[in-house]
Amino acid sequence: MKVLKKSILLMLIALSAMASAQENWNNAKVEEMHEHKWKFIVEQANLSPSEVLLVKPIFLQYEKTIWSQHLRNREFFHSVMKLDKNNKPNYAEINDRYAEIEYIQGLNFRNYHLKLRKLLTPETLFNYYKAERDFKRKLLQNLPKRPDHHPEPDEFH
């Protein structure tokens, strides 16, 4: 009996350690992506060394806020969609949550913008935002197509 208890305890500890390692690996990947995005923005927006020093902490804070919000949203939507197949999801709650997410993202971006516009000239800020959009576009273009991907009519030609 003691051997069984010890075995179960050791398995739980091992699973906990593996989950923690997976979380640390995921966090490292997210931080790596933020660094990659930052380097791209600095290069594309042609930020000066002084602008880099001023803007980077604001950029990192914004990215961490957005990522944290994304994880909370993902958790909510996964929990809603894992309901028993006999029960319909509460679409009113899902729709309200979606609207709230969009609102919060807008507020976060507005705060980000207000901080950046104090530090960058309007032209530099425009180039900064353009670089952010270009990064997202490149990132999406480089995503591998999923096996269940159904081509758009234009993709046939």
Contacts in CASP RR format, 6 or more apart in sequence:
PFRMAT RR
TARGET T0000
AUTHOR 0000-0000-0000
METHOD contacts of the structure
MODEL  1
MKVLKKSILLMLIALSAMASAQENWNNAKVEEMHEHKWKFIVEQANLSPS
EVLLVKPIFLQYEKTIWSQHLRNREFFHSVMKLDKNNKPNYAEINDRYAE
IEYIQGLNFRNYHLKLRKLLTPETLFNYYKAERDFKRKLLQNLPKRPDHH
PEPDEFH
30 67 0 8 1.000
34 59 0 8 1.000
34 60 0 8 1.000
34 63 0 8 1.000
34 64 0 8 1.000
37 63 0 8 1.000
37 132 0 8 1.000
37 135 0 8 1.000
38 56 0 8 1.000
38 59 0 8 1.000
38 60 0 8 1.000
40 131 0 8 1.000
40 134 0 8 1.000
40 135 0 8 1.000
40 138 0 8 1.000
41 47 0 8 1.000
41 59 0 8 1.000
41 128 0 8 1.000
41 131 0 8 1.000
41 132 0 8 1.000
41 135 0 8 1.000
42 52 0 8 1.000
43 131 0 8 1.000
44 127 0 8 1.000
44 130 0 8 1.000
44 131 0 8 1.000
44 134 0 8 1.000
44 135 0 8 1.000
45 124 0 8 1.000
45 127 0 8 1.000
45 128 0 8 1.000
45 130 0 8 1.000
45 131 0 8 1.000
46 124 0 8 1.000
46 127 0 8 1.000
47 55 0 8 1.000
47 124 0 8 1.000
47 128 0 8 1.000
51 119 0 8 1.000
51 120 0 8 1.000
51 124 0 8 1.000
54 119 0 8 1.000
55 116 0 8 1.000
55 119 0 8 1.000
55 120 0 8 1.000
55 128 0 8 1.000
58 112 0 8 1.000
58 115 0 8 1.000
58 116 0 8 1.000
58 119 0 8 1.000
62 108 0 8 1.000
62 112 0 8 1.000
65 108 0 8 1.000
66 105 0 8 1.000
66 108 0 8 1.000
69 101 0 8 1.000
69 104 0 8 1.000
69 105 0 8 1.000
69 108 0 8 1.000
73 97 0 8 1.000
73 101 0 8 1.000
76 97 0 8 1.000
77 94 0 8 1.000
77 97 0 8 1.000
80 89 0 8 1.000
80 90 0 8 1.000
80 93 0 8 1.000
80 94 0 8 1.000
81 89 0 8 1.000
83 89 0 8 1.000
116 125 0 8 1.000
116 128 0 8 1.000
117 125 0 8 1.000
120 128 0 8 1.000
END
